[in-house]
């Protein structure tokens, strides 16, 4: 049993937030939707097996994410059977736009981040847009050929709530006797 009525470790009883490949998949769709690149041209870094890089002359995006703890977590009683741990996460989405249109697509993505409708679509998977860094040129030498690359870091925020089976005494009757 995964609750506080018995000794031992507790694990969450609620559905977990997105991490790993599911989060990368959703963020890839978001990047594609905001910048207009086809979904197959927005590729997460460090996948297994590694995808082939698109051929020279195409514009594409590669990205990775860093997730870090924001503010201190807080516990809250949900009901007599459940407590919730609430914490904020800061998600840095590091994008590299490659190819002859890399700078234009990166600028289009950057500008599209500020539209409320685009943020509303992102909110459906949990995070919200916070800020966007500088568009930095960083050409890369691949197969003895210079490839245009522009890096852009986008900061997102999300609140993660994990519920645990911690049974609490919510109310009781108390009689006080004495003088």
N, C-alpha and C positions, 0 to 999 in steps of 0.2 A: 504494500500500500504506500502511495507517495503523498503522505500528509504528516502533519505534526503529532498525530496520535501515537506514533511509534518512533523510537530512536532511529537515527540514521540520516543520510543525506537526502535533501529535497531537490527535485528537478522541477522545472516549470510544468504546470498543468494546462497552460494556454498554448495556442498556436504560436510558433516562433515567427519573428520577422524574417524578411528575405535577407540572405547572405549568399556568398559564393556564386555559383553559376546562375541561380535564379535571379539574384540581384543584378549581376552583369547583363543578363539577357534583357531584363526590364530597362536598365539604363541604356543599353544599346539601342533599344526601340525608341527611347526618349531622344537620344542624340540624333538618330536618323530622322525622327519626326520633326525636330526643331530645325535642323540644318538642311534637310531635303535630300541627303544622300540615300541611295537605296540601302535597305537593311543589310544586305550582304557586303556592303562596303564600309560597315562600321564593325570593327573587329576587337574583341577583348584581348588584351595582352596575356601571355603566359597560359594559354589553354593547352589541354592535352588531348589529342596531338596538336602540335603547333600548326596553325593554318598557313597556307602558302601566301606570301605577300602578293597583292595584286600587281599586274604587269605595269611596267613603266608607262607613263602617259595617262594613267587613270588617277582620279582624285578619290581619296579614301581617308578613313579615320581609324586610329588605334587608340584604345583607352585602357586605363586601369583605375582601381579605386583604393583609397586608404580610409579605414574607418577608425575613428578615435572617440574616446569617451569625452563628452562635453562636461556639463556640470556634475556635481555629486549626485549619485542615485538617491532616491527617496522611497521609503516604504509607506504604504497606505492600506488600511483595512478596507476591503471591498465588502465583505459580509462575514458571517460567523465561520465560514469554511475557507475563506480565501483572503490572502493579502497580495498586494501588487507592488512589485519593484518597478519604479519608473525612472528612466534615465534618458539623457539627451545624447545623441551621437552626431558627430560632425563627419560628413562624408566628403572627401576630396576626390573629385573626378578629374584625373589627369588625361587630357586629350592631346593627341598628336595628329594633325591634319597633313596629309602627304599629297604630292602631285601638283600638276600645273595650276589647279584651281584651289589649292590648299588654303591660301591666305583668304581668298574670297569666301570659301565655305566656312572657315573658322570665324570670320567676322560676321557672317550671317547667323551662325550658331550663337555667338556672343550676344548679338542684338536681339535674337529671338528669345533669349533667356528672360528678358525683362517684360515679356508680354504675359498678362494675367492668365489668359487662356492656356498658354503653354505650361505655366506653373500649375494650373488646375489639373492638367493631365498628369503631371509629375506627382502631384499630391495623391492621386489614386493608388500609387504604390507605396506611399508613406512619406518620402522626403519632401522638402520644400526648398526652393532656390534661395540662397543667402547672398552670394557675391560671385564675382568673376574676376580673375586676375588679368594680367597683361598678355596680349598676344605676342609671343616671343618667337622670332625666326631662329631655327636651329637646323640648318641643312645637314643631311646625313649622306655619307658616302656608302653606297651599296653596290656591290659588283663593279667597282671602279667607275661608278657613275654617280654624280651628285643628284640627290633627290631633294626637292623642296619639302621642308617640314616646318610646321608652325605649331608650337605648344601653347596650350591654354588650360589653366586649372580653374575648375568651377567648384564652389563650396556649397554643399547642401546640408540641411539639418533635418533630423527626424527624432521623434520621441519613441522610445521602445518601452513597452510595458510587458512585463512577464508576471503572470499570476502563479502563486504557489499555494499549495494546500496547507496553509497555516490556520489552524482552528483557533479562534479567539473567543473570549468571553465578552459578548456584546452587551448584555444586560443581566441583571439579577435583582432579586428582592433582598433587601437588607433591613433587618430589625436591630435597633440599638437598644440595649437594656442597661440600666444603671441609673445612678443618681444624677 
